[in-house]
Amino acid sequence: MAQRSRRSAPPSVPAAPRRSPAQLAEVRDRVRDLIEPVLNKAGYDLEDLGVRQVGRRHQLRVTVDGDGGVNLDTIADLSRAVADALDAAEESGEEIVPGEYQLEVSSPGVDRPLTLPRHWRRAVGRLVAVKIHGDPTAKDSAHKTDKQVTGRVLAADETSVTLELAEKKSVTTQAYALDRLGPGRVQIEFNRLDEISDDDLEEIADSDDGVDEEVDEEDVEEQ
């Protein structure tokens, strides 16, 4: 994760008035409209954008991802690109973020749900847990009910996901329409830890500690 601060105010400046959720949402929308084209031009996707107010500062949490993954050097480059875009907008007289702000750019954690076609495409080769919704048109009643499965993603496109499933001592390959799949969750395989980034390993360790992060009710997160 890369962090940058901009427009630092003197310590004597009082904290800014607390902004409402609607005002924070407006800030988020302005930031998203500005930085998403910057990230897309660099070949990456804006996966999530969170805006919260901490004292006089606004905290911008930007999550990015790409088909080849995102390493620390890429995070640093994208952080500079986003900061430069915010600075350029400020210099032109356009207010994107009122007052000073702190920018954090990071990649998605291992617990990010797989919901979009690109999420599933980037999970090819990974073991995932997912709920498969029943097919109401199926003749077999067993296929009409929802079921939870764990399988390996073999392929994914804009409309379907192919899973390799191990059930009853046999291995089957099945393609499912994307709209039949609930949010998928990548499963940690400890024999493949070399495929997990250092940031993800730290996240796993933090979750094992059982410490929950307190969330401000006035934080605004884009899902």
C-alpha positions as CSV (number, residue, x, y, z in Angstrom):
1,M,0.0,0.0,0.0
2,A,1.3,3.5,-0.9
3,Q,0.4,6.6,1.1
4,R,0.6,10.2,0.2
5,S,-0.5,13.4,1.8
6,R,-1.4,16.7,0.1
7,R,-2.2,20.2,1.2
8,S,-1.0,20.0,4.8
9,A,-2.4,22.7,6.9
10,P,-0.6,24.4,9.8
11,P,-1.3,22.9,13.3
12,S,-3.1,26.0,14.3
13,V,-5.8,25.6,11.7
14,P,-9.0,24.2,13.4
15,A,-10.5,20.9,12.2
16,A,-13.0,21.2,9.4
17,P,-16.7,20.8,10.1
18,R,-17.9,17.2,10.2
19,R,-19.3,16.4,6.7
20,S,-22.5,14.5,6.2
21,P,-22.6,11.1,4.4
22,A,-24.1,12.9,1.4
23,Q,-21.3,15.4,1.3
24,L,-18.7,12.6,1.6
25,A,-20.5,10.8,-1.2
26,E,-20.2,13.9,-3.4
27,V,-16.4,14.0,-2.7
28,R,-16.1,10.3,-3.6
29,D,-18.0,10.8,-6.9
30,R,-15.7,13.7,-7.9
31,V,-12.6,11.7,-7.0
32,R,-13.8,8.7,-8.9
33,D,-14.7,10.7,-12.0
34,L,-11.2,12.2,-12.0
35,I,-9.0,9.2,-11.2
36,E,-10.8,6.3,-12.9
37,P,-9.8,7.4,-16.4
38,V,-6.2,7.8,-15.2
39,L,-6.1,4.2,-13.9
40,N,-7.9,2.8,-17.0
41,K,-5.3,4.6,-19.2
42,A,-2.5,2.9,-17.3
43,G,-4.3,-0.5,-17.9
44,Y,-5.8,-1.0,-14.4
45,D,-9.2,-1.0,-12.9
46,L,-10.6,1.1,-9.9
47,E,-12.0,-1.7,-7.8
48,D,-13.0,0.3,-4.8
49,L,-13.0,3.8,-3.5
50,G,-13.6,4.8,0.1
51,V,-13.7,8.4,1.5
52,R,-13.8,9.2,5.2
53,Q,-13.1,12.3,7.3
54,V,-10.6,12.1,10.1
55,G,-10.3,15.5,11.9
56,R,-9.4,18.1,9.3
57,R,-8.3,15.5,6.8
58,H,-10.1,13.5,4.2
59,Q,-8.8,10.0,3.8
60,L,-9.0,8.5,0.3
61,R,-8.6,4.8,0.0
62,V,-8.2,3.6,-3.6
63,T,-8.1,-0.1,-4.5
64,V,-6.8,-1.0,-7.9
65,D,-6.3,-4.3,-9.8
66,G,-5.2,-5.5,-13.2
67,D,-5.1,-8.7,-15.2
68,G,-1.4,-9.4,-14.3
69,G,-1.9,-8.4,-10.6
70,V,-0.5,-5.4,-8.9
71,N,2.9,-5.3,-7.3
72,L,4.5,-2.7,-5.0
73,D,6.2,-0.9,-7.8
74,T,2.9,-0.6,-9.7
75,I,1.1,0.7,-6.6
76,A,3.8,3.4,-6.2
77,D,3.5,4.4,-9.9
78,L,-0.3,4.5,-9.7
79,S,-0.2,6.4,-6.4
80,R,1.9,9.1,-8.1
81,A,-0.4,9.2,-11.1
82,V,-3.5,9.7,-8.9
83,A,-1.8,12.3,-6.8
84,D,-0.7,14.2,-9.8
85,A,-4.2,14.2,-11.3
86,L,-5.6,15.5,-8.0
87,D,-2.9,18.2,-7.9
88,A,-3.5,19.2,-11.5
89,A,-7.3,19.6,-10.8
90,E,-6.5,21.8,-7.8
91,E,-4.1,24.0,-9.7
92,S,-6.8,24.5,-12.4
93,G,-9.1,25.8,-9.7
94,E,-11.4,22.7,-9.5
95,E,-12.2,21.6,-6.0
96,I,-12.2,17.8,-5.9
97,V,-11.4,17.3,-2.2
98,P,-12.0,20.2,0.2
99,G,-9.1,20.9,2.6
100,E,-6.2,18.6,3.0
101,Y,-6.3,14.8,2.4
102,Q,-4.4,11.6,2.7
103,L,-4.2,9.2,-0.2
104,E,-3.8,5.5,0.2
105,V,-3.5,3.2,-2.9
106,S,-3.5,-0.6,-2.5
107,S,-4.4,-3.8,-4.2
108,P,-7.5,-6.0,-3.3
109,G,-7.1,-8.3,-0.3
110,V,-7.5,-12.0,-0.5
111,D,-11.0,-11.7,1.0
112,R,-12.3,-9.5,-1.9
113,P,-15.5,-11.2,-3.2
114,L,-15.5,-12.3,-6.8
115,T,-18.6,-10.7,-8.4
116,L,-17.6,-9.3,-11.8
117,P,-16.4,-11.1,-14.8
118,R,-12.9,-9.6,-14.5
119,H,-12.7,-10.9,-10.9
120,W,-13.4,-14.4,-11.9
121,R,-11.0,-14.1,-14.9
122,R,-8.2,-13.0,-12.6
123,A,-9.0,-16.0,-10.2
124,V,-8.3,-18.6,-12.9
125,G,-6.2,-21.4,-11.3
126,R,-7.3,-20.4,-7.8
127,L,-9.5,-22.5,-5.4
128,V,-12.7,-20.7,-4.5
129,A,-15.8,-21.2,-2.4
130,V,-19.1,-20.1,-4.0
131,K,-22.8,-20.6,-3.7
132,I,-24.5,-21.9,-6.9
133,H,-28.1,-20.8,-7.2
134,G,-30.6,-23.4,-8.3
135,D,-31.8,-23.5,-11.9
136,P,-35.6,-23.2,-11.8
137,T,-35.8,-24.7,-15.3
138,A,-33.9,-27.9,-14.4
139,K,-35.9,-31.1,-14.6
140,D,-33.9,-32.7,-11.7
141,S,-35.1,-31.3,-8.4
142,A,-31.5,-31.6,-7.0
143,H,-30.4,-28.9,-9.5
144,K,-33.3,-26.5,-8.5
145,T,-31.9,-25.9,-5.0
146,D,-28.9,-23.7,-4.0
147,K,-25.7,-25.4,-3.0
148,Q,-22.3,-24.3,-1.6
149,V,-19.3,-25.7,-3.5
150,T,-15.5,-25.4,-3.4
151,G,-13.7,-25.8,-6.7
152,R,-10.9,-24.5,-8.9
153,V,-11.6,-21.9,-11.5
154,L,-10.5,-23.3,-14.9
155,A,-11.9,-20.6,-17.2
156,A,-14.0,-17.5,-17.1
157,D,-15.5,-15.0,-19.6
158,E,-18.1,-12.3,-19.6
159,T,-21.0,-14.7,-19.1
160,S,-19.8,-17.9,-17.5
161,V,-17.3,-19.6,-15.1
162,T,-15.9,-23.1,-15.5
163,L,-15.2,-24.9,-12.2
164,E,-13.4,-28.1,-11.4
165,L,-15.3,-29.8,-8.6
166,A,-14.2,-32.7,-6.5
167,E,-17.4,-34.5,-5.3
168,K,-17.9,-38.0,-4.0
169,K,-14.4,-39.2,-4.9
170,S,-14.8,-38.0,-8.5
171,V,-13.7,-34.8,-10.3
172,T,-16.1,-33.1,-12.6
173,T,-15.8,-30.0,-14.8
174,Q,-18.9,-27.8,-15.0
175,A,-19.6,-24.4,-16.6
176,Y,-22.0,-22.1,-14.8
177,A,-23.7,-18.9,-16.0
178,L,-22.3,-16.0,-14.1
179,D,-25.8,-15.0,-12.9
180,R,-26.1,-18.3,-11.1
181,L,-23.0,-17.7,-8.9
182,G,-23.0,-15.8,-5.7
183,P,-20.0,-13.9,-4.6
184,G,-17.0,-16.2,-4.8
185,R,-14.2,-16.3,-2.1
186,V,-10.7,-17.3,-2.9
187,Q,-9.5,-20.0,-0.5
188,I,-6.0,-19.9,1.0
189,E,-3.9,-22.9,-0.1
190,F,-0.9,-23.1,2.2
191,N,1.0,-25.2,-0.3
192,R,0.8,-22.3,-2.7
193,L,1.7,-19.4,-0.5
194,D,4.4,-18.3,-3.0
195,E,1.4,-17.0,-5.2
196,I,0.2,-14.7,-2.4
197,S,1.5,-11.2,-2.1
198,D,3.2,-9.9,1.1
199,D,0.2,-7.5,1.7
200,D,-2.2,-10.5,1.5
201,L,-0.1,-12.5,4.0
202,E,-0.2,-9.6,6.4
203,E,-4.0,-9.4,6.0
204,I,-4.3,-13.1,6.8
205,A,-2.1,-12.7,9.9
206,D,-4.2,-9.7,11.0
207,S,-7.5,-11.6,10.6
208,D,-6.0,-14.5,12.6
209,D,-5.4,-12.1,15.5
210,G,-9.2,-11.6,15.7
211,V,-8.9,-7.9,15.9
212,D,-11.8,-6.1,14.2
213,E,-11.3,-2.6,12.7
214,E,-13.8,-0.1,14.0
215,V,-15.8,1.5,11.2
216,D,-17.1,5.0,11.4
217,E,-20.8,5.2,10.6
218,E,-20.1,8.3,8.4
219,D,-17.5,6.6,6.3
220,V,-18.6,6.2,2.7
221,E,-17.5,3.1,0.8
222,E,-18.2,2.3,-2.9
223,Q,-18.8,-1.4,-3.3
